[in-house]
Amino acid sequence: MAALKPEVKAAIVQMLACYDTLSIVVDAIQKDYGIRVTPQQVESHDPTKVSSKGLAQKWVDIFNATRERFRKENDRAFDKQGQ
């Protein structure tokens, strides 16, 4: 399994932070970058999973910031629908 470039790792981390499923991320990486990744490889970039124990703090920080932003944006959208 070849090492992933930083832009591919960033895309994986951000998609996972937005609750995309492993299969959606695998398909998106294949389509957008022409790289085949396995679901296990993708899961290793999700800091909420045990398989990511060696994930660099940089990617954990990006994941957490993206997830927080995603939640806030969706909370606002939900609040607007409820009005």
N, C-alpha and C positions, 0 to 999 in steps of 0.2 A: 504494500500500500504506500503510494508516494505521498510525500508531505504536501499539504495544501498551501497555496499562496495565501498571504494575509487577506486579500480581498475576498477570496472564497470563504475563508474562515469567518470573516465579518458577516458575509451574507448568511451563512448557516446560523451563526449565533443570533443575528437579528430576526431571522424567520422563526427560530425556536422561541425567542422571547415574545413573539407575537402569536404564540400558540399554534403555529403550523405543525401539522403532523410530520412524522419522519418521512412518510412516503411522498408528501407534498414537497418537502425540502429536497429529497433525493431527485425527484423529477425536475424541480426548478434548477438545481445545480447542473444537471445534465443538459437542460435546455439552454440556460443562460451562459454557461462556461464550457460546455462540451466535455465535462469531466464526470466520470462515473464514480459515485461514492456509494457506500453501503449504508443501510439504516444504522448499523452499529457505529460506523465512523461518524455519522451525523449525531447520534445520541451522545457520543463522547464530547460533544461541544455544548451540551446542556448541563449547566451547573446544578440543576435540581436533581440530576441523576447520579447514582453511584459511579457509573462508568466514566464520569468526567473528573475523577479525583486528581488527575495531573494537569488539568486545564489551567493555563496561565491566568494570573489575576487580571491582566488586561482584558481578556475575553469575558471573564466573570463581570467585570465592571461595565463593559459594553452591554452584556445581557441584561444586567439589572437596570441600567439607565433606559434601555429600549423598552423593557417590560413596564417600567414605571410610566414612561411617556405613552405607551400603548394603552395602559389602563386608564390614564387620565383622559386621553382623547375619546376613548369609548364610553367612559362615564359621562362626559359632556354630551356626546351624541345620544346616549340613552336618556339623559335628562331632557334634552330638547324634544325627543319623541314623546315623552310623558306629559309635556305641557299642553 
